[in-house]
Structure formats: C-alpha cells, structure tokens
Amino acid sequence: MRFRSCTQNPHLRRLLAWIFALGGVSSAFSAEELHPQDGPHVDIRIFIDAEAVVLQLEMNLVFLDYLVDFPREEPARISSVEWPDLKPTLLEFFEQSHPVRIDDQRVLPELEELQINDPDLALLPLFPISGEQGLRKIRFRLVYPTSSMPSKVEISWTTFPPDILTDLVDPPPLDLAAELDAEGVRAPLLFTVDEPGLTWRALGGSIDARLLEVPESVIEPGSQVPVLAIMFFVAGGVVLIVGILVSRLSDSPVPVVAAVGIEGVLLISGVGLLFSDFGRVTMGGGPRLPDVVEAEAIFRPLHANVYRAFDYVEESDIYDALDRSVDGPFLETLYRTIFRGLVMQEEGGAVARVTEVRPLEIEVGDIVMEEGEDGLERPAFTVSCRWQVDGVVSHWGHSHERTNEYFADWDVVEGPDGWQLTGAEIREQDRLEEEGHVEVGEEFDV
C-alpha cells in the first residue's frame, strides 16, 4: 500500500511506502485482524514539544466525508483536479470546528504533508460496507507552532461518525482511540461524545515528578548524651579527692580549699552544659526495621513505579526511571521481563501502553537486617504479590486491550539511595482473555 501526493500533473507523484505501525497485512488475516476495519476510521497521533503541537492524522475517505463536505465525481477517489481543493477545505474545518488553544491562546494550524494512498484492491472483500472508500486513506499533519514548551494545551474534537461495527442498524457514535507524545511520555487517549477533547498540562519533564513517592526509612532518633558535662563532673570529683588526699599528707588545708574552688568551677560548667546542645553525643538510633504496614506502604509505590517507567518512549528514559526503584544488577533483567510482557504478538509485535496496574494481594514476609556487599547491615523484607496489568495498543481510531495477571515474590532492600527492588521470582502468570494457566516457577530471567 502506498501514499502519494496528488498534483495537477498526474505524472508528478511521490510514492511513499506505507508501513502499518503494528505489523504487515497478510491475505490470511481475518477481517477482525486487519487494520483498518470496515467503516469510518481515523488514526490520531498528537505530539507536543517546544517547537509545535502536531496532530498527525490518517483517515479513510469514509471518515473524511463525515468530517467535511468534499464532493467528488467518484466517492472512492480524489482526482488530480479535485485534490487542490482538499487542503483549504481541511484547514477551514479544523480552524473553525476543532480549535486548539496553547497556553490559553487560540492558534491556527499549518497543514503539511497531505498525501493519499494507493490501496491494495485485493482487500476489497474485507470491506463489504465501505468498499474502496474505506480502503483509500489520506494522511496529513496539522502543525500549531509554539515559541517554547507549552504549559497547557487544549484540543477540541467534535467529529464522531457512527460505529457501524458495533451496531449496523442503530450505530452509536464512534469512540476514537488516540495517542499522545509529550515530555518523552507516550500515553493512550480516548475521545468520546462525553469527553470530546484533551486538556494537557506540563509536568516539567522531571522523571521524579511522574513517579510515586516512596516512604523513607524510619529513623530512630537515638539518645543525646551530655558527654562533656559528665566529663566535667567526673573531673571535678577527681580534683576534690586529690585535694583531700594531698591535704592529709601535707597536713595543710590549702589543697582542699583549692580543690573545692576548681571542683566548683567544673560543677557549674557541667550544669551549664546540661542546658545546651554543646558537648552532646548521640547514642543508638539509626534505621529501624519497618513493621508490616510500613513495609507494604514502601512496596506499593516501588511496584507501581516499575510500570510507570514504561510510559516513556526512549529506552534511556525508561532505564533512568527504573533506576529510581530498581537496584542496578536487577534492572536489566526486570526491564526485559516487563518489556516482553507488554509486547502484543497478535498485533504485529506492538508494545502496549500500560493503562492500569492493580495489586490484588500483598503479603509481607520476613523483615530483617541484611548485610550488603559493602558489609553494612540494612533493613530488608520480602513481599508476595498478585497483580493485574492492563495494556492497550491504539490505532485507526480503536484500541486493543489485554490484561495479564502475575504472582511473584519480591525482594526489597534499603540502599544508599533509599528503598529499591533487588530481585523477584515469578510464580504464576495468566493472560485473562485466554483459558489456561501457566506455572512458571523460575526467576525473572531471559
């Protein structure tokens, strides 16, 4: 399938290879597996950065005809004569009906890279309702320029064609799945009649701002011992005893009188030190082992942050986010394990975006002081956890969801950078849409 730019000269055509984002199309695929499906469809990708807000749209001609009034001699095609009128028609529509506001200021778009594809007509049997009109698609970008990274973006979307795949007789409005890329994070969206748009606010780009806060270790304050005051008291007592002994040996009261004077000065100084922080030493204290409730409160955000890391697009950002919650040696193994769990092979190997993580059961095990490689003892505990992960792949205005359930034992240790996950052993994993149960019984490994 190829996209081309139509011009008034039909010989000047720029052919582009159109690659499905989620895998190739095979003639062996069923209608349910092929994308896009019959009826009106649109693929919506939104990008926000310091230079522009961009709406990248790909829609079949069925959706185009619900979007704008663009009559054609052949409904399933756009001739080279008709093509020049499409760009101003689309611009006028989006300026008036789908406004975009950046930092509370309305911004008009520039329309770029308008193209139309050459569909494989062998796929027509899969489109009994739309026919070639459902196969043929246009692609373009709406660019809303900015002078700096926006702090707020509002996008209105008001076009919802009938969902004929849900109900051909009385179709409801079509819910439109989309994706948003901003601040290095890719997130699934859903435009509906009840929620016809998006309001995005910047978080500042900080990884820490996107992660849940993990409680710090409980530190026992210890006891403040007035060591210097005690030394003064002891020294005063010693001076007095020495003075008494010298007086007896010399049969003179002078040493006792001098000793009493010195002892008095030391005693007064020691008493004064008791009412100040000077000369005090902290005895005891330090990290305290968490109780069961505190251990669970530590584990929950650590576990959630593992999946939040995969909201990022770039692998380096994912690693940086994981590094906040996962100990170094375990990080690489956990990254590959979670990544494999998010890959939807039935969708051409597309990586699902996590929409929700639900802990079902959390049981805290042993809570101990554990000696680390540096020889220092640190608090540590184990957790047995059962949880579910919802993932979604969005394309062509609809989404494919999957839920996996896992049960694993986790190791949690307080390191120099706070609490971190240091190991895990998966016990069970299930894909809830399918029957069957897999007993794994091995450590997370590749």
C-alpha positions in Angstrom: 0.0 0.0 0.0 1.5 3.4 -1.0 0.7 7.0 -0.2 1.2 9.7 -2.9 0.8 13.4 -3.1 -1.7 14.4 -5.8 -0.8 17.3 -8.0 -2.4 18.8 -11.1 0.2 16.9 -13.1 -0.6 13.3 -12.6 2.9 12.3 -13.7 4.5 14.1 -10.7 3.7 11.6 -7.9 5.8 11.0 -4.9 5.4 7.3 -3.8 5.9 6.5 -0.2 5.9 3.0 1.3 3.1 2.8 3.9 4.1 0.6 6.8 1.5 -0.4 9.3 2.6 0.7 12.7 1.6 -2.6 14.2 2.7 -5.1 11.6 2.2 -6.1 8.0 -1.0 -7.2 6.4 -1.4 -10.7 5.2 -4.1 -12.1 2.9 -4.5 -14.8 5.5 -5.7 -12.3 8.1 -9.4 -12.2 9.0 -11.5 -9.1 8.9 -11.2 -8.8 12.7 -7.4 -8.9 12.5 -7.0 -6.4 9.6 -6.5 -2.7 10.3 -8.2 -0.5 9.5 -11.6 -2.3 9.6 -14.7 -1.6 7.7 -16.5 1.7 8.3 -15.1 5.2 9.1 -11.7 5.1 10.7 -9.0 7.6 11.7 -5.6 7.3 13.3 -4.8 10.2 15.6 -1.3 10.9 17.0 -0.6 14.1 19.0 2.9 15.4 19.6 3.8 18.3 21.9 7.3 19.8 22.1 9.0 23.2 22.3 8.5 23.9 18.6 4.9 22.9 17.9 1.8 21.0 18.8 1.3 18.5 15.9 -1.8 16.4 15.1 -0.9 13.6 12.7 -4.0 12.2 11.1 -4.6 9.3 8.8 -8.3 8.7 7.8 -10.1 6.8 5.2 -12.4 8.6 2.8 -15.5 7.4 4.7 -14.3 9.3 7.8 -13.3 12.3 5.6 -16.8 12.5 4.3 -18.2 12.7 7.9 -15.5 15.3 8.6 -16.0 17.8 5.8 -18.2 18.4 2.8 -16.0 17.5 -0.1 -18.0 16.3 -3.1 -16.2 14.2 -5.7 -17.0 12.7 -9.0 -16.1 9.3 -7.7 -16.7 8.9 -3.9 -13.9 6.3 -3.6 -11.3 8.5 -5.2 -9.9 12.1 -5.3 -8.9 13.2 -8.8 -6.0 15.4 -9.5 -8.5 18.2 -10.4 -10.2 17.8 -7.0 -7.1 17.4 -5.0 -6.0 21.1 -4.7 -9.3 22.0 -3.0 -8.8 19.4 -0.2 -6.1 21.3 1.7 -8.1 24.6 2.2 -11.2 22.6 3.0 -9.4 20.7 5.8 -7.8 23.9 7.1 -11.0 25.8 7.3 -12.7 22.9 9.0 -10.1 22.4 11.7 -9.7 26.2 12.3 -13.5 26.5 12.9 -14.7 23.2 14.3 -11.6 21.6 16.1 -9.9 24.6 17.7 -6.6 24.3 19.5 -5.6 26.6 22.4 -2.0 26.7 23.6 -1.4 28.5 26.9 -5.0 29.8 26.7 -4.3 31.4 23.2 -6.0 30.1 20.1 -3.5 29.0 17.5 -4.2 28.4 13.8 -2.7 25.4 12.1 -0.5 24.9 9.1 -1.4 21.8 7.1 1.7 19.8 5.9 2.5 16.6 4.1 -1.0 15.9 2.7 -0.9 12.6 0.8 -3.3 9.9 -0.4 -2.6 6.1 -0.7 -2.9 3.6 -3.4 -4.7 0.7 -1.7 -4.5 -2.9 -2.4 -7.8 -3.6 -4.1 -7.5 -7.3 -3.4 -8.6 -6.4 0.2 -12.0 -5.1 -1.0 -13.9 -8.3 0.1 -13.0 -7.3 3.7 -14.9 -4.0 3.3 -18.4 -5.1 2.2 -20.0 -1.8 3.5 -17.4 0.9 2.7 -15.7 -0.7 -0.3 -12.8 1.2 -1.9 -13.9 4.3 0.0 -12.9 2.5 3.2 -9.6 1.3 1.8 -8.4 4.6 0.4 -6.9 6.9 3.0 -5.4 10.4 3.3 -2.6 11.4 5.6 -1.6 14.9 6.8 -0.1 16.9 9.7 -1.7 19.9 11.4 1.1 21.9 12.9 0.4 24.5 15.6 3.7 26.5 16.1 4.9 27.5 19.5 7.8 29.7 20.7 8.6 27.5 23.7 7.4 24.4 25.5 3.7 24.8 26.3 2.5 24.5 29.8 -1.1 23.9 28.7 -2.7 22.6 25.5 -6.4 22.3 24.8 -7.6 20.3 21.8 -11.2 20.0 20.8 -12.5 17.1 18.8 -16.2 17.1 17.8 -16.4 14.6 14.9 -17.8 11.1 15.9 -19.1 9.1 12.9 -21.5 6.2 13.6 -19.9 3.0 14.8 -21.3 0.6 12.3 -19.2 -2.3 13.6 -21.0 -2.1 16.9 -24.5 -1.8 15.5 -25.2 -1.5 11.8 -28.9 -0.7 12.3 -28.7 1.8 15.1 -25.0 2.6 15.4 -23.7 4.7 18.4 -21.1 7.4 18.0 -17.7 6.1 17.3 -15.2 6.4 20.2 -11.8 7.4 18.9 -8.7 6.0 20.4 -5.6 8.1 20.0 -2.0 8.5 21.4 -0.2 11.5 22.9 3.6 12.0 22.9 4.7 14.8 25.3 7.7 15.3 27.6 9.1 12.0 26.5 6.0 10.1 27.5 3.5 8.3 25.2 0.0 7.8 26.6 -3.2 6.4 25.2 -6.2 8.7 24.8 -9.9 8.2 24.1 -12.1 10.9 22.5 -15.8 10.4 23.1 -19.0 12.4 22.7 -19.0 12.9 26.5 -15.3 13.8 26.6 -14.7 15.4 23.2 -11.2 16.6 23.6 -8.0 16.9 25.6 -6.6 19.3 28.2 -2.9 18.6 28.7 -0.7 20.3 31.4 3.1 20.1 31.5 4.7 18.3 34.5 8.1 19.9 33.8 9.7 16.9 32.3 11.1 15.6 35.5 11.2 11.8 35.9 10.7 12.2 39.7 7.6 14.2 39.1 5.9 11.3 37.4 6.8 8.7 39.9 5.0 7.9 43.2 6.8 8.9 46.3 8.4 6.1 48.3 8.4 6.4 52.1 11.8 6.9 53.6 13.2 4.6 56.2 12.0 5.1 59.8 15.0 6.6 61.7 15.1 6.2 65.4 16.3 9.5 66.9 18.7 7.9 69.5 19.6 9.4 72.8 21.5 12.7 73.3 24.2 12.0 76.0 25.9 15.1 77.6 29.4 13.6 77.4 31.3 16.9 78.1 29.1 17.7 81.1 29.7 14.2 82.6 33.5 14.7 82.0 33.4 18.0 83.9 31.5 16.3 86.8 34.0 13.4 86.9 37.0 15.8 86.7 35.6 17.9 89.5 35.2 14.8 91.7 38.7 13.6 90.9 40.1 17.1 91.7 38.3 17.1 95.0 39.5 13.7 96.0 43.1 14.5 95.1 42.9 17.8 97.1 41.7 15.9 100.2 44.5 13.3 99.9 47.1 16.0 99.4 45.8 18.0 102.4 46.0 14.9 104.6 49.5 14.1 103.5 50.7 17.7 103.9 48.6 18.5 107.0 47.5 21.7 105.2 44.0 22.9 104.3 45.2 24.8 101.2 45.0 21.8 98.8 41.4 21.1 99.9 40.4 24.8 99.5 42.0 24.9 96.0 40.4 21.6 95.0 36.9 22.9 96.2 37.3 26.0 94.1 38.3 24.1 91.0 35.6 21.5 91.6 33.0 24.3 91.9 34.0 25.8 88.6 33.8 22.4 86.9 30.5 21.7 88.5 29.0 25.0 87.4 30.3 24.5 83.9 28.9 21.0 83.7 25.5 22.1 84.9 25.6 24.9 82.3 26.4 22.3 79.6 23.3 20.3 80.6 21.1 23.1 79.3 22.8 23.4 75.9 23.5 21.1 72.9 27.2 21.6 73.1 29.2 18.6 74.1 26.4 16.1 73.5 26.9 12.8 71.6 24.0 10.8 70.0 24.0 7.2 71.3 22.0 4.5 69.5 19.3 5.3 67.0 19.6 4.8 63.2 17.3 2.9 60.7 14.5 0.9 62.3 13.0 -2.2 60.7 9.6 -1.3 59.2 6.5 -3.1 60.5 4.2 -5.0 58.2 2.0 -1.9 57.4 5.1 0.3 56.7 6.7 -2.4 54.5 3.5 -2.6 52.4 3.4 1.2 52.1 7.0 1.0 50.8 6.4 -1.8 48.3 3.3 -0.4 46.6 4.8 2.8 45.1 8.0 0.9 44.2 5.9 -1.7 42.3 3.8 0.9 40.6 6.8 2.9 39.5 8.2 -0.1 37.6 5.3 0.2 35.2 5.2 4.0 35.2 8.8 3.9 33.8 7.4 2.3 30.6 5.3 5.3 29.9 8.4 6.8 28.4 9.2 6.4 24.7 13.0 6.4 24.7 14.8 3.4 26.2 17.3 5.6 28.1 14.4 7.4 29.8 12.8 4.1 30.8 16.1 3.0 32.3 16.5 6.3 34.2 13.0 5.9 35.6 13.6 2.3 36.6 16.8 3.2 38.3 14.8 5.1 40.9 13.0 1.9 42.0 15.3 -1.0 41.0 18.8 -2.0 42.1 21.4 -1.9 39.4 22.1 -5.6 38.9 18.4 -6.4 38.8 17.5 -3.5 36.5 18.4 -5.0 33.1 16.6 -8.3 33.9 13.5 -6.6 35.0 13.4 -4.3 32.0 13.5 -7.2 29.6 10.9 -9.1 31.5 8.4 -6.3 31.7 9.0 -5.3 28.1 8.3 -8.9 26.9 5.0 -8.8 28.9 3.9 -5.7 27.1 4.5 -7.0 23.6 1.3 -8.0 21.7 2.4 -10.6 19.2 -1.1 -10.8 17.8 -0.8 -7.1 16.9 2.4 -7.5 15.0 4.7 -7.1 18.0 3.4 -3.7 19.0 4.3 -2.6 22.5 1.2 -2.0 24.7 0.9 1.1 26.9 0.1 0.4 30.5 -3.2 1.9 31.5 -3.6 0.4 34.9 -1.8 -1.7 37.5 -4.0 -3.3 40.1 -2.4 -5.1 43.1 -4.8 -7.8 44.2 -2.9 -9.5 47.1 0.1 -8.2 49.0 1.6 -10.3 51.8 4.8 -9.1 53.6 7.2 -11.8 54.5 10.4 -11.7 56.6 11.6 -8.3 57.7 15.3 -8.5 58.7 18.6 -6.6 58.8 20.6 -7.8 55.8 24.3 -7.5 55.3 25.1 -5.9 51.9 28.1 -6.3 49.7 29.7 -3.3 51.5 29.5 -5.1 54.8 26.8 -2.7 56.2 23.5 -4.1 57.6 20.4 -2.6 56.1 16.7 -3.2 56.5 15.2 -5.7 54.0 12.0 -7.6 53.5 10.2 -9.9 51.1 6.8 -9.5 49.6 4.5 -11.9 47.8 2.2 -10.0 45.4 -0.5 -10.9 42.9 -1.4 -8.1 40.5 -3.0 -7.4 37.1 -1.7 -5.2 34.3 -4.0 -3.6 31.7 -2.3 -2.7 28.4 -3.6 -1.1 25.2 -2.5 -0.6 21.7 -4.3 2.2 19.8 -4.5 2.6 16.1 -7.0 3.6 13.5 -9.4 5.1 16.0 -9.8 1.9 18.0 -7.8 0.1 20.6 -6.8 -3.5 21.5 -6.7 -4.2 25.2 -5.1 -7.0 27.1 -4.9 -7.9 30.8 -2.2 -10.1 32.3 -2.2 -11.4 35.9 1.0 -12.2 37.8 2.1 -13.7 41.1 5.7 -13.2 42.3 7.9 -12.9 45.3 9.9 -9.7 45.5 13.0 -8.7 47.5 13.1 -5.1 48.8 16.2 -3.6 50.4 17.1 -0.2 51.7 20.2 1.0 49.8 22.2 4.2 49.8 19.5 5.8 47.5 16.6 4.6 49.5 14.3 1.6 49.2 14.7 -0.5 46.0 13.6 -3.7 44.4 16.6 -6.1 44.3 15.1 -9.3 42.9 11.9 -11.2 42.0 10.8 -14.7 41.3 7.7 -15.1 39.2 5.3 -17.9 40.4 2.4 -17.6 38.1 1.3 -15.6 35.1 -2.1 -15.6 33.2 -3.5 -13.9 30.2 -7.0 -13.4 31.3 -8.6 -13.3 27.8 -7.5 -16.8 27.2 -8.1 -20.1 29.0 -5.3 -21.9 30.6 -2.8 -21.3 33.4 0.9 -21.1 33.2 3.0 -22.2 36.2 6.4 -20.6 35.7 8.3 -21.2 38.9 11.5 -19.6 37.9 13.3 -16.4 38.5 12.8 -13.4 36.2 15.3 -14.1 33.5 15.9 -14.1 29.8 
